[in-house]
C-alpha cells in the first residue's frame, strides 16, 4: 500500500506522534486527551524545497495551493469504536474521516515506547488488519536518532484471495528548524524515511503477483501539535533532495478538545436480534446534556461486506435522547438483500460509531 492521501494522514498522525518535539520528547508530551482533533489538507504533484540535513533551518510550504483532500482525525475512547475489542491494549485511538470514509487507527503509548497496533474501517470498503509484527518506536526520542523498521498486514479480498503488504526501511531524525505553513509557523524536527512497500496477491495461499514500490518520505513534527507537514516522493525516487513531490499534506486546524470540541457519548448501542432473519432493532442513547433532541443530526448507513451502501436512514428522530430504527433487511429500493455480514455506521453530529450485523435468510 502506498502511503499517501487519506492513509498518509492517519499513519503519520498515529505513527509519528510519539516522535514529535524539539531535541528530546517523552511520552507525557504526546497529545492523548479524548477530543483532541487534527485537520490536514493535502495536494498532489507539487514542487518543494527540502533544504539540507542539520539545522536550524527554515522550510516554507505555504506557496503550494491548498488541495482538495481534507482529512479530520479525532482522538476517541477505544470502547466507543467498532474494533476496540480487538485491540484491548490500545490507549491512543484515532477516528479518521475523509469524505465518506471513516477509519479507526489503534495505537499504544507508554513511558518507553509508542506503537501502531492496527486499523479498522467500515466505509466505503470494509477493511481490518493488525500489524504483524507491531510497529514500535522507542521513547524518549532525540534529534539524530535513527532506526530500521519492518511490519506488515494481510487483507482478505474475498474467500480465496488475500493482499499481503510488507513495509520496511530506515528512518532518521535528520534536521530541525522552522516550518512555515498557511496555518502558522512551528519549530519542528524533520524525519526522513527510505521506505519500501511490497504488495503480494495470494490465491489459496500462493503468491500470483508481487509489486514493489519505494519512496522517500519527510515528516515535520512539532511539540504539542504532532504532524505539521508530510511529503511523499514520487515512486522509485532515489535523490533525498528531490523537488518534485507526489504529495504534500499540511496541518490546517488543531483543537485541544478541552473547550473547543464537544464529544457526544453514545451508550447502549445495540442491534437486536443479531443475527436476524426478518428485522433488527437499532437502538442507542445519547449522553449529552448540552444538546436537545432537536439540535443533533443523526444519520444511519448500512453497508455490505464489499463496502457498498445498502440502506440509509437520514435525519433520524431523537426522542428523550433515545434513537430507535428498524431495518427489515431491504435496500433503498425495498428489495430484500441476501444473507451475510453488514456494517452499520451511526453518525451523530460527526461522532461516528459502527456495529457488525449478520443477516441469515
C-alpha positions as CSV (number, residue, x, y, z in Angstrom):
1,X,0.0,0.0,0.0
2,X,1.4,3.4,-1.0
3,X,1.3,5.8,2.0
4,X,-0.5,8.8,0.5
5,X,-3.7,10.8,0.8
6,X,-6.1,9.5,3.3
7,X,-3.8,6.8,4.5
8,X,-0.9,9.2,4.9
9,X,-2.8,11.3,7.4
10,X,-3.7,8.6,9.9
11,X,-0.4,6.7,9.5
12,X,1.6,9.8,10.1
13,X,-0.5,11.1,12.9
14,X,-0.6,7.9,14.9
15,X,2.8,6.5,14.0
16,X,4.7,9.7,14.3
17,X,3.0,11.5,17.2
18,X,5.5,9.8,19.6
19,X,8.3,11.3,17.7
20,X,7.5,15.0,17.5
21,X,9.2,17.6,19.6
22,X,12.4,19.6,19.9
23,X,15.6,17.7,20.7
24,X,14.0,15.4,23.3
25,X,10.4,14.3,23.8
26,X,8.9,11.9,26.4
27,X,5.6,10.2,26.4
28,X,3.9,12.8,28.7
29,X,4.2,15.4,25.9
30,X,2.2,13.3,23.4
31,X,-1.4,14.6,22.8
32,X,-3.7,11.9,24.0
33,X,-6.8,13.6,25.6
34,X,-10.2,12.4,24.3
35,X,-11.5,15.1,21.9
36,X,-8.1,16.4,20.6
37,X,-8.6,16.9,16.9
38,X,-6.3,17.4,13.9
39,X,-7.3,18.6,10.4
40,X,-5.0,18.2,7.5
41,X,-5.1,19.3,3.9
42,X,-3.4,17.6,1.0
43,X,-2.4,18.4,-2.5
44,X,-0.8,16.2,-5.2
45,X,2.1,16.8,-7.7
46,X,3.8,19.8,-6.1
47,X,7.3,21.4,-6.1
48,X,9.0,21.5,-2.7
49,X,12.3,22.8,-1.3
50,X,13.6,20.3,1.3
51,X,16.8,22.1,2.3
52,X,19.6,20.1,3.9
53,X,20.2,18.0,7.0
54,X,21.1,19.6,10.3
55,X,19.9,23.0,11.4
56,X,18.5,25.2,12.5
57,X,16.9,26.0,9.1
58,X,13.6,27.2,7.6
59,X,11.2,25.3,5.4
60,X,8.3,27.1,3.8
61,X,5.3,25.1,2.5
62,X,2.9,27.9,2.1
63,X,3.2,28.7,-1.6
64,X,1.6,25.5,-2.8
65,X,-2.1,25.7,-3.5
66,X,-4.4,24.2,-0.9
67,X,-5.6,20.8,-2.3
68,X,-9.0,19.2,-2.4
69,X,-8.1,16.4,0.1
70,X,-9.1,17.3,3.7
71,X,-8.7,14.8,6.5
72,X,-10.0,15.0,10.0
73,X,-8.6,12.9,12.9
74,X,-10.2,12.9,16.3
75,X,-8.8,11.1,19.5
76,X,-11.7,8.9,20.7
77,X,-12.3,6.3,23.5
78,X,-11.3,2.8,22.4
79,X,-14.6,1.4,23.8
80,X,-16.6,3.7,21.5
81,X,-15.1,2.3,18.3
82,X,-16.3,-0.8,16.3
83,X,-13.0,-2.6,16.6
84,X,-12.0,-1.7,20.1
85,X,-12.4,-5.2,21.5
86,X,-9.8,-6.4,19.0
87,X,-7.2,-4.0,20.4
88,X,-7.5,-4.2,24.3
89,X,-4.0,-2.7,24.8
90,X,-4.8,0.4,22.7
91,X,-4.7,3.7,24.7
92,X,-4.5,6.1,21.7
93,X,-7.2,5.7,19.2
94,X,-7.9,8.0,16.2
95,X,-11.1,8.2,14.3
96,X,-10.1,9.4,10.8
97,X,-12.6,10.7,8.3
98,X,-12.2,11.9,4.7
99,X,-15.4,12.5,2.7
100,X,-17.5,9.3,3.3
101,X,-14.5,7.3,4.6
102,X,-14.2,6.5,8.3
103,X,-11.3,4.6,9.8
104,X,-10.0,3.9,13.3
105,X,-6.3,3.7,13.9
106,X,-5.3,1.9,17.2
107,X,-2.0,2.6,19.0
108,X,-0.4,2.3,22.3
109,X,1.9,4.7,24.2
110,X,3.9,4.3,27.4
111,X,7.0,5.8,29.0
112,X,9.4,3.7,26.9
113,X,7.7,3.2,23.5
114,X,4.9,4.1,21.1
115,X,3.4,1.6,18.7
116,X,0.9,1.0,16.0
117,X,-1.4,-1.9,16.5
118,X,-3.8,-1.9,13.6
119,X,-6.6,-0.3,11.6
120,X,-10.3,-0.9,11.1
121,X,-12.6,0.8,8.5
122,X,-16.2,0.2,7.6
123,X,-16.8,2.5,4.7
124,X,-16.7,2.6,1.8
125,X,-14.5,-0.5,1.7
126,X,-14.6,-2.9,4.7
127,X,-11.0,-3.4,5.9
128,X,-9.5,-4.6,9.1
129,X,-5.9,-5.5,9.9
130,X,-3.4,-5.9,12.7
131,X,0.2,-5.0,12.2
132,X,2.4,-8.1,12.1
133,X,4.7,-7.5,13.9
134,X,3.6,-4.4,15.8
135,X,5.5,-1.4,14.6
136,X,7.1,0.0,17.8
137,X,9.1,3.2,18.4
138,X,11.4,3.7,21.5
139,X,10.7,6.7,23.7
140,X,12.0,9.3,24.5
141,X,13.4,10.3,21.1
142,X,16.3,12.7,20.5
143,X,17.4,14.7,17.4
144,X,19.8,12.4,15.5
145,X,18.0,9.2,16.5
146,X,17.5,6.5,13.8
147,X,16.1,3.1,13.4
148,X,15.3,0.3,10.9
149,X,11.7,-0.9,10.8
150,X,9.7,-3.8,9.3
151,X,6.0,-4.5,9.6
152,X,3.1,-5.9,7.6
153,X,-0.5,-6.9,7.4
154,X,-2.9,-9.1,5.4
155,X,-6.3,-8.2,4.0
156,X,-8.8,-10.8,2.8
157,X,-10.1,-9.5,-0.6
158,X,-12.6,-12.4,-0.9
159,X,-12.9,-16.0,0.2
160,X,-9.9,-17.2,-1.8
161,X,-7.8,-14.1,-2.5
162,X,-5.6,-12.1,0.0
163,X,-3.5,-9.0,-0.2
164,X,-0.3,-9.1,1.8
165,X,1.5,-5.8,2.4
166,X,5.0,-5.6,3.9
167,X,6.8,-2.4,4.7
168,X,10.5,-2.0,5.7
169,X,13.0,0.8,5.6
170,X,15.3,3.1,7.5
171,X,14.4,6.4,9.1
172,X,16.3,9.1,10.9
173,X,15.5,12.5,12.5
174,X,18.0,14.4,10.4
175,X,17.2,18.1,10.7
176,X,15.5,20.7,12.8
177,X,14.2,24.3,12.3
178,X,11.1,26.3,11.5
179,X,8.3,25.2,9.2
180,X,6.0,27.8,7.7
181,X,2.6,26.7,6.5
182,X,-0.6,28.7,6.0
183,X,-1.9,27.7,9.4
184,X,1.1,29.0,11.4
185,X,4.9,28.7,11.9
186,X,6.2,25.9,14.0
187,X,9.6,24.7,15.4
188,X,10.0,21.2,14.1
189,X,12.1,18.1,13.9
190,X,12.4,16.5,10.4
191,X,12.2,12.8,10.0
192,X,13.5,11.3,6.7
193,X,12.4,7.7,5.8
194,X,13.5,5.5,2.9
195,X,10.5,3.2,2.6
196,X,9.9,0.0,0.6
197,X,6.5,-1.5,0.2
198,X,5.9,-5.0,-1.2
199,X,2.3,-5.9,-2.1
200,X,1.6,-9.6,-2.8
201,X,-1.7,-11.0,-4.0
202,X,-2.2,-14.6,-2.9
203,X,-4.8,-17.1,-4.1
204,X,-5.3,-20.1,-1.9
205,X,-2.1,-19.0,0.0
206,X,0.1,-19.0,-3.1
207,X,1.6,-15.7,-4.5
208,X,0.4,-14.8,-8.0
209,X,1.5,-11.2,-8.2
210,X,4.2,-9.1,-6.4
211,X,4.7,-5.4,-6.7
212,X,7.5,-3.4,-5.0
213,X,7.5,0.4,-4.6
214,X,10.0,2.7,-2.9
215,X,9.5,6.2,-1.6
216,X,11.4,8.9,0.2
217,X,9.2,10.4,2.9
218,X,9.7,13.5,5.0
219,X,7.6,14.3,8.1
220,X,7.9,17.5,10.1
221,X,6.9,17.1,13.7
222,X,6.2,19.9,16.3
223,X,5.8,19.8,20.1
224,X,2.2,19.7,21.2
225,X,0.8,19.5,17.6
226,X,2.3,16.3,16.1
227,X,2.4,16.1,12.3
228,X,2.8,19.6,10.7
229,X,3.8,18.6,7.2
230,X,4.1,15.3,5.3
231,X,5.9,15.0,2.0
232,X,5.9,11.9,-0.2
233,X,8.3,11.5,-3.2
234,X,7.3,10.1,-6.5
235,X,7.7,6.3,-6.7
236,X,11.3,4.9,-7.1
237,X,12.8,8.3,-6.1
238,X,16.5,7.9,-5.1
239,X,17.5,11.5,-4.6
240,X,16.8,12.6,-1.0
241,X,16.8,16.3,-2.1
242,X,14.1,15.8,-4.7
243,X,12.0,18.9,-5.7
244,X,9.0,17.2,-7.5
245,X,6.8,15.6,-4.8
246,X,3.9,13.2,-5.3
247,X,2.0,14.5,-2.3
248,X,2.2,17.3,0.3
249,X,0.0,17.4,3.4
250,X,-0.2,20.2,6.0
251,X,-1.9,20.8,9.3
252,X,-4.7,23.3,8.8
253,X,-6.5,23.2,12.1
254,X,-6.0,21.8,15.7
255,X,-8.2,21.6,18.7
256,X,-7.3,20.5,22.2
257,X,-10.8,19.1,22.7
258,X,-11.0,20.6,26.2
259,X,-13.2,23.6,25.5
260,X,-13.4,23.8,21.7
261,X,-14.8,20.3,20.9
262,X,-17.9,18.5,22.2
263,X,-17.9,14.7,22.2
264,X,-21.4,13.1,22.1
265,X,-21.2,9.9,24.1
266,X,-23.3,7.0,22.6
267,X,-24.2,4.3,25.1
268,X,-26.4,1.2,25.0
269,X,-25.8,0.9,21.2
270,X,-27.2,-2.4,20.1
271,X,-28.8,-4.3,17.1
272,X,-31.2,-6.9,18.3
273,X,-31.6,-9.6,17.3
274,X,-28.2,-10.2,15.8
275,X,-28.0,-12.4,13.8
276,X,-31.5,-11.7,12.4
277,X,-33.8,-13.1,9.7
278,X,-36.6,-10.6,9.2
279,X,-35.7,-7.4,11.1
280,X,-33.3,-6.0,13.6
281,X,-33.9,-3.1,16.1
282,X,-31.2,-0.5,16.1
283,X,-31.1,1.4,19.4
284,X,-28.8,3.7,21.3
285,X,-28.9,6.5,23.9
286,X,-27.2,9.9,23.6
287,X,-25.4,11.1,26.7
288,X,-25.1,14.8,26.1
289,X,-26.9,17.1,28.5
290,X,-26.0,20.2,26.4
291,X,-27.9,19.0,23.3
292,X,-31.6,18.9,22.9
293,X,-33.5,16.4,20.8
294,X,-33.8,19.0,18.0
295,X,-30.2,20.1,17.6
296,X,-28.4,16.9,16.8
297,X,-28.3,15.4,13.3
298,X,-28.5,11.6,13.2
299,X,-27.6,9.6,10.1
300,X,-27.5,5.7,9.9
301,X,-26.0,3.9,7.0
302,X,-25.8,0.2,6.3
303,X,-23.0,-1.2,4.1
304,X,-22.5,-4.7,2.7
305,X,-19.2,-6.7,3.1
306,X,-17.8,-5.0,-0.1
307,X,-18.4,-1.5,1.2
308,X,-21.4,-0.7,-1.0
309,X,-24.1,1.4,0.6
310,X,-27.2,-0.7,1.0
311,X,-29.6,1.5,3.0
312,X,-29.5,5.0,4.6
313,X,-31.7,6.4,7.3
314,X,-31.4,10.2,7.2
315,X,-32.4,12.8,9.9
316,X,-33.4,10.1,12.4
317,X,-35.6,11.4,15.2
318,X,-34.3,11.6,18.7
319,X,-36.9,11.3,21.5
320,X,-35.8,11.8,25.1
321,X,-32.2,11.2,24.0
322,X,-33.1,7.8,22.6
323,X,-32.7,6.6,19.0
324,X,-34.7,3.7,17.6
325,X,-34.7,2.4,14.0
326,X,-35.9,-0.9,12.5
327,X,-34.1,-2.4,9.5
328,X,-36.0,-5.1,7.7
329,X,-33.2,-6.4,5.5
330,X,-34.1,-4.3,2.4
331,X,-32.1,-1.9,0.3
332,X,-33.0,1.7,-0.8
333,X,-35.5,0.3,-3.3
334,X,-37.3,-2.0,-0.9
335,X,-35.6,-5.2,-2.3
336,X,-34.6,-8.0,0.0
337,X,-30.8,-8.3,0.4
338,X,-29.0,-11.6,0.7
339,X,-27.6,-13.4,3.7
340,X,-24.2,-12.1,5.0
341,X,-22.4,-9.6,7.1
342,X,-23.4,-6.0,7.1
343,X,-21.9,-3.0,8.7
344,X,-24.0,-0.3,10.4
345,X,-22.5,3.2,10.7
346,X,-24.1,5.7,13.2
347,X,-23.2,9.4,12.7
348,X,-24.4,11.9,15.3
349,X,-23.1,15.4,14.6
350,X,-19.9,14.0,13.3
351,X,-19.4,11.5,16.1
352,X,-19.3,8.1,14.4
353,X,-19.5,4.5,15.7
354,X,-20.3,1.2,14.0
355,X,-21.6,-2.3,14.5
356,X,-21.4,-5.5,12.5
357,X,-24.7,-7.3,11.9
358,X,-25.5,-10.7,10.4
359,X,-28.5,-11.4,8.2
360,X,-29.5,-15.0,7.9
361,X,-32.2,-15.9,5.4
